[in-house]
Amino acid sequence: MGKQLLSAEVIRQRMADYCSKSEHCKSEVLKKMQAFTLSAEETESILHFLESEGYINEFRYAKAFANDKIRFERWGKLKIRYALLQKKIEESAIDAALNDIDEETYLQILSDELKKKLKTLPRSLTEFEKKQKLFRFGYQRGFESHHLEQVIAKLI
């Protein structure tokens, strides 16, 4: 598919519409704008407009992303941090979003996930093997080792 020839004003309006429908970060908008033929100045101008008018806000995006990934995907903070870094979100926005997560809810989600996993493990496993499998499972989901140790100790 070739690049579309539209005026910068039309593209700016399309990007504003795109951002108003759901939360998007700067890198997602930049990727979307690659479908159009824009100069570097026009691209920068559109991005500046979207940020100044509140269509793009990295802190708001990071917070929404983190909450969605915890609630729906059941991800841990490490996996969320990595995903946000991949989207070129600033460390300060990532830290703010992760610090905003309710610790009690976070630990409850981890506990629920580990309980479900524990039910699927063979009964023939030793206590050590069960702990090892639960730890590996939780770590792959992005949960921190100190939280894993704490929750696994309560479960087994």
N, C-alpha and C positions, 0 to 999 in steps of 0.2 A: 504494500500500500504506500503510495507516494505521500509526500508532505502536503498538507492543505494550505492554500493561499487565502488567508483571511486577514482583515485589518487587525492591528494590535488592540483596538478598542473592542472589537467583537470577541477576540480571544480573551481579553481581560474580563469581559462579561461572562463568558463561558466558564472561566476558571472560578469566578465569584459564585456562579450557580453551583458548580461542582463542589466547592468548599462549603456552601450553605446547606447542602443536602446531608452531609456527614463530615465528621472530623477528619482532616487530612493534614499531614506534615509537609514541610517544605520540599523534601525529596520526592514525595509522591506527586506533588503539583508540578515540580520540574520535569519529572518523567512524563507526565501527561502532556506538558507543553512541547515536548520533543516532536509530537505529531504535527506541529505547525512550523512554518518557516518564520522564525523570529531572529532579530539581531540580539546580541548579548545585552545591549542597552534596553531593548524592549522587554526582554525576559526579566531583567533586573527591575525595571520600572513596574511591571505587572506584579512581581513578587513583593516589592515594596508597598504597592497599593493594597495587596491582599493582607499583608501583615499590619499595616497602619489602620486598616478598616476593621481588623479583628476577624477576618475570614480564616487566617492562619495564626495559630498560637501554639508554639511548641510545648509550653507548660501544660496547657489545656489538653493537647493531643496526648502527651505522655501519660497524664492522669487517666484519661478515658481509656487509652490502650491498656494500661496496667490493670485497671478495674475490670475491663472486659476479659482479659486473659486469665485473671484469677477466678472470676465468677463462672465463666463459660468453658474455658479450656483447662482450668485447674492447674495453671502453671505456677511455678515458684518464682521468687524475685530474681534469681540468677538468670533464668531463661528469658524473663521479661527484659532485664537489663541488656542482655545480648541482642535481643530482637530490636530494641530501641536504638542501640548503637549501630546496628545494621542500617537503620533508617536515618542515620546521621543526626540524631537528636543530641542536643548538648547534655553533658554530664550533669549540669546543675538542674536541668528539667527532669532528667531521669531520677536523680536523687530525691528531688521534691516529690515526684509521683510515688516512688517506692516508700518514702518516709510517711506518706499520707495513708498508706494501707493500714487498716485496723489489725493490730497484732493478734488479737483474740480470734477474729474471723479467719485470718490467715492460717493460724495453727489448727483451727477446726477443720478447714478444708484439707490441710495436710493429713490430719488424723483420719478423716473420712476416706481419703484416697488410700491410705495405708491399710485401713481396715478392710476395704474392698479387695485390695491386693492380697492381704493375708488369707482371706477366704479361698483364694484360687491356688494357694500353695499346697503341695502334697503334705499330708499329715506325717509322712515318714521322715521329713526333714528334721534335723536337730535344731535346737533353739538358735545356735550360732548361725546355721545356714539360713534360717528364716530371717534373722536380723540382717544378715548380709544381703539377701535378696530384696528385702524391704528398703534397705539403705540405698542400694543401687537403683531401684525403681524410683524412689523419691529424688535422688540426685539427678537422674535423667530428666525428671520433670522440672528441674531447676530450683529445688529447695536446698537451703543451706544445711551444711553438715551438723551444726549445733542444734538446729531445729529438728532435724531427722533423729539425732541421738536422743533428744528429749522426748519426742513423741513415741519412738520405737520402744524406749524404756518403759513407758506407760502401757503399751500394748502387749508386750511379751514379759 
